Amino acid sequence: MTDDAEDLMRDDLEDLDGPGTVAVSVPGLISRHEDAELVLASTGKLLLLAAAARGIAAGALDPAEPVEIRPGDRCGGSGLLGSLSGDLWTAGDLAVLVASVSDNTATNALLRRIGLDRVAEAAIGLGFTRTRVLDRIREPRLPSHPPAFALGTAGELARFADRLDGTEEWSRIMLRWMAHNTDRSLVPALLPHEPEDREIPAAPPRGMVWVANKTGTDTGVRADVGVMIGPERRIGYAVVANGPAGSEHALVRSARRAGLSVARLAGLTL
């Protein structure tokens, strides 16, 4: 890539903000509003998944342990359990549902099993200081409730994603879960990738990227955190876009533009 082309892509990143803030972070490469504390929506579920994965790797959580879905766990919004009849799922099943379809009911059941305090402890152990889960998922969220499910920064989330290199058992578990995410509508949307490729590659074919990610959507929020692997390089990334209600389509466009720039600046695509 020429210096002129790199400058143009950096200028494109600088021009992302519309009706809100678009934070973009790739450790050691891109830092744009990465310290801004923003609403994360379901990307905050990564902290819950990390606590579960570390528990499984340490032998403190059995993925085959049955977890009952209680009435208080059930929640509208994203997911499948609200339309399914079963009330007993394993902890591992719940994690897959959280990672793959961002299931809100599965999130609440797994969060109840692990505990908000333990999720917070795991987050601190992973280096999170400003990124945290505040509450269970609620639909609707009332003024008497905590202001959001999760808050945090793109910088901390990108550095976390950068740690998911498969060298530790918990990170291999996380990558396998995140590879099942069915939502590739944000950062990877315009990139050449196979959304059903679950196996972590040594290197994908030239011109392609492999993606494992977690997205978050809510009113005025579009966010995407994950890992991209190209033929010659691997990166962790985070794009968190917050804006006023009604700006969601603009935020999607910004996240997709950021994805193109991130992949090109990282040398992952032509």
C-alpha positions in Angstrom: 0.0 0.0 0.0 1.3 3.4 -0.9 1.6 6.3 1.6 -1.0 8.2 -0.4 -3.5 5.3 -0.3 -2.9 4.9 3.5 -3.5 8.6 4.0 -6.8 8.5 2.0 -8.0 5.6 4.2 -7.1 7.4 7.4 -8.9 10.5 6.1 -12.0 8.2 5.4 -11.8 7.0 9.0 -11.6 10.6 10.2 -14.8 11.4 8.3 -16.9 8.7 9.9 -18.8 10.7 12.5 -22.3 11.8 11.5 -25.0 12.2 14.0 -23.0 10.7 16.8 -19.7 9.1 17.7 -18.0 6.2 15.9 -15.1 4.8 17.9 -12.6 2.5 16.0 -9.7 0.6 17.5 -7.1 -1.8 16.2 -4.3 -2.2 18.8 -1.1 -0.6 17.5 -2.7 0.6 14.3 -5.9 2.6 14.7 -7.1 4.7 17.6 -10.2 6.8 17.0 -12.2 7.9 19.9 -11.1 4.6 21.5 -11.2 5.9 25.0 -14.7 7.3 24.7 -17.1 5.5 27.1 -20.1 4.4 25.0 -23.2 2.2 25.2 -22.1 -1.3 24.0 -25.5 -3.1 23.6 -24.9 -6.8 23.1 -21.1 -6.5 22.5 -21.0 -6.3 26.3 -22.0 -10.0 26.3 -18.4 -10.7 25.5 -17.6 -10.1 29.2 -20.1 -12.8 30.2 -18.8 -15.2 27.5 -15.2 -14.6 28.7 -16.2 -15.4 32.3 -17.9 -18.6 31.1 -14.9 -19.6 28.9 -12.4 -19.0 31.6 -14.5 -20.9 34.1 -14.7 -23.9 31.7 -11.0 -23.8 31.0 -10.3 -23.7 34.8 -12.7 -26.5 35.5 -14.9 -24.2 37.6 -17.8 -24.4 35.2 -19.0 -27.6 33.5 -20.4 -26.8 30.0 -22.7 -29.8 30.4 -24.2 -28.4 33.6 -28.0 -28.0 33.2 -29.3 -24.5 33.7 -33.0 -23.9 34.1 -34.7 -21.1 32.2 -36.8 -19.2 34.8 -39.6 -16.8 34.1 -37.5 -13.9 35.2 -34.8 -14.8 32.6 -37.2 -14.6 29.7 -36.8 -11.4 27.7 -37.8 -10.0 24.3 -35.5 -8.7 21.7 -32.8 -10.9 20.0 -32.7 -14.6 20.3 -34.5 -17.9 19.9 -35.3 -19.2 23.4 -38.4 -17.0 23.5 -39.9 -19.1 20.7 -38.7 -22.5 21.9 -40.4 -24.7 24.5 -37.5 -26.1 26.4 -36.8 -24.8 29.9 -33.5 -26.7 30.5 -30.3 -26.1 28.6 -26.7 -26.7 29.4 -24.3 -23.9 30.3 -22.5 -24.6 27.0 -25.7 -24.4 25.0 -26.5 -21.1 26.5 -23.1 -19.7 25.7 -23.5 -20.8 22.1 -26.9 -19.2 21.9 -25.5 -15.9 23.3 -22.6 -15.9 20.9 -24.4 -17.0 17.8 -27.8 -15.2 17.9 -27.2 -12.9 20.9 -30.0 -14.6 22.7 -31.3 -12.3 25.5 -33.0 -15.0 27.5 -29.9 -17.2 27.3 -27.8 -14.2 28.4 -30.0 -13.7 31.5 -29.9 -17.4 32.5 -26.1 -17.7 32.0 -25.6 -14.4 33.8 -27.7 -15.6 36.7 -25.7 -18.9 36.9 -22.3 -17.2 36.8 -23.2 -14.0 38.7 -22.7 -10.4 37.9 -19.9 -10.1 40.5 -18.0 -13.0 39.0 -18.3 -11.4 35.5 -16.9 -8.2 37.0 -14.0 -10.1 38.6 -13.2 -11.8 35.3 -13.4 -8.5 33.4 -10.9 -6.9 35.8 -8.6 -9.9 35.4 -8.7 -9.4 31.7 -7.6 -5.8 32.0 -11.0 -4.1 31.6 -11.3 -1.0 33.8 -14.0 1.1 32.1 -15.8 -1.7 30.2 -18.4 -3.5 32.4 -21.7 -5.2 32.5 -24.2 -3.2 34.7 -27.3 -5.3 34.7 -29.2 -8.2 33.1 -30.9 -7.7 29.7 -34.3 -5.9 30.2 -37.0 -5.2 27.6 -38.1 -2.5 28.3 -35.4 -0.8 30.4 -37.1 1.6 32.8 -35.8 4.8 34.5 -35.5 2.8 37.8 -33.0 0.3 36.1 -29.3 0.8 35.5 -28.9 3.0 32.4 -27.7 0.2 30.1 -26.8 -3.4 30.0 -23.1 -2.6 29.4 -20.8 0.4 28.9 -17.2 0.5 27.8 -14.6 1.7 25.3 -13.5 0.5 21.9 -9.9 0.5 23.0 -10.4 -2.0 25.8 -12.6 -4.2 23.7 -10.1 -4.3 20.8 -7.2 -5.1 23.1 -9.3 -7.9 24.5 -10.1 -9.2 21.0 -6.4 -9.0 20.2 -5.8 -11.5 23.1 -8.0 -14.1 21.4 -5.1 -15.8 19.6 -5.9 -19.3 20.6 -2.8 -19.8 22.7 -4.9 -20.3 25.9 -7.8 -22.7 26.2 -10.3 -20.1 27.2 -9.4 -18.0 24.1 -9.9 -21.0 21.9 -13.3 -21.6 23.4 -14.2 -17.9 22.8 -13.1 -18.0 19.2 -15.2 -21.1 18.6 -18.2 -19.5 20.1 -17.7 -16.2 18.2 -17.1 -17.9 14.9 -20.8 -19.0 15.1 -22.1 -15.5 15.2 -24.8 -15.2 12.5 -24.6 -11.3 12.3 -22.0 -10.2 9.8 -23.9 -7.1 8.9 -21.5 -4.5 10.3 -17.7 -4.5 10.1 -17.3 -7.6 7.9 -20.3 -6.9 5.7 -18.4 -5.5 2.7 -15.3 -7.8 3.2 -14.8 -11.1 1.3 -15.4 -13.7 3.9 -17.2 -17.0 4.3 -19.8 -16.4 7.2 -20.2 -20.2 7.8 -16.5 -21.0 8.1 -16.3 -21.9 11.8 -12.8 -23.5 11.8 -9.9 -21.2 12.8 -7.5 -21.2 9.9 -3.8 -20.9 9.8 -4.4 -18.5 7.0 -7.5 -18.0 4.7 -7.2 -17.9 0.9 -5.6 -14.8 -0.5 -8.1 -12.0 -0.9 -10.3 -13.4 1.9 -10.6 -12.8 5.6 -11.8 -15.1 8.4 -14.0 -13.5 11.0 -15.1 -14.3 14.5 -17.1 -11.5 16.1 -19.9 -10.3 18.4 -22.2 -7.5 17.4 -24.5 -5.3 19.4 -27.6 -3.4 18.2 -30.0 -1.1 20.1 -31.7 2.2 19.6 -28.9 4.5 18.6 -26.2 1.8 19.0 -24.4 -0.3 16.4 -21.2 -2.1 17.6 -19.0 -4.9 16.4 -15.9 -6.5 18.2 -13.9 -9.4 16.8 -11.0 -11.0 15.2 -10.0 -10.9 11.6 -7.4 -13.3 10.1 -6.0 -12.5 6.6 -3.5 -14.5 4.6 -0.6 -12.8 6.3 -1.9 -11.0 9.4 -4.4 -11.3 12.3 -5.9 -8.4 14.2 -8.4 -7.7 17.0 -10.8 -4.8 16.3 -13.6 -2.9 17.8 -16.1 -0.5 16.2 -18.6 1.1 18.5 -21.1 3.7 17.1 -23.5 5.7 19.2 -26.0 8.2 17.9 -29.4 9.6 18.6 -32.5 7.5 18.0 -33.3 7.3 14.3 -29.6 7.4 13.3 -29.2 3.6 13.1 -28.9 3.3 9.3 -26.2 6.0 9.3 -24.4 4.1 12.1 -24.5 0.9 10.0 -23.0 2.7 7.1 -20.2 4.1 9.3 -19.5 0.6 10.8 -19.2 -0.9 7.3 -17.0 1.9 6.0 -14.8 1.4 9.1 -14.6 -2.3 8.4 -13.2 -1.6 4.9 -10.6 0.9 6.2 -9.6 -1.4 9.1 -9.1 -4.4 6.8 -7.1 -2.4 4.2 -5.0 -0.5 6.8 -4.2 -3.8 8.4 -3.2 -5.3 5.1 -5.9 -8.0 5.3 -7.5 -7.2 1.9 -6.4 -5.7 -1.4 
